[in-house]
Structure formats: structure tokens, C-alpha cells
Amino acid sequence: MHELIRNFIEKSVFGVCSSIARAMGIRSSRVRLYFIYLSFVTIGSPIIIYLIMAFWLNLRKYLRKGYHLLID
């Protein structure tokens, strides 16, 4: 059970960093460190960018699976 929870958290939380790392061809741990350093330097603005990118990745995942967003 502990392993399932850990895998879920790692996949959902660190998915953004690993996607960015894969696109740039670098290690995901390096991307995580850059987010941490930038958060301290710029007082939190990378966290906002991170949340926007996480939303965008989830939206793309749903669109690729064939789910359509209903806008009424």
C-alpha cells in the first residue's frame, strides 16, 4: 500500500519535472533543483509556472485519451 501511494505521488507531482527533463534531454533531478533554486530567488513565481504546466500536461493527457471537454 505504501508503495502504491508513493508511486502515485511521484508520478503526479514529479511528472512535470520529468516531462521537462525528457524534452530538454537532461536529468529530472537537475530540473527539480532549478525549480527549488528559482523559487528562493524569485520568491515563488516558478511554483506558479509549475502549477500551470501541471494543468497543461493533465489537459493534454485527457485530450490524447479521447476525452472531450464539455463547454456549455
Secondary structure by P-SEA (a helix, b strand, c coil): caaaaaaaaaaaaaaaaaaaaaaacccaaaaaaaaaaaaaaaccaaaaaaaaaaaaaaaaaaaaacbbbbcc
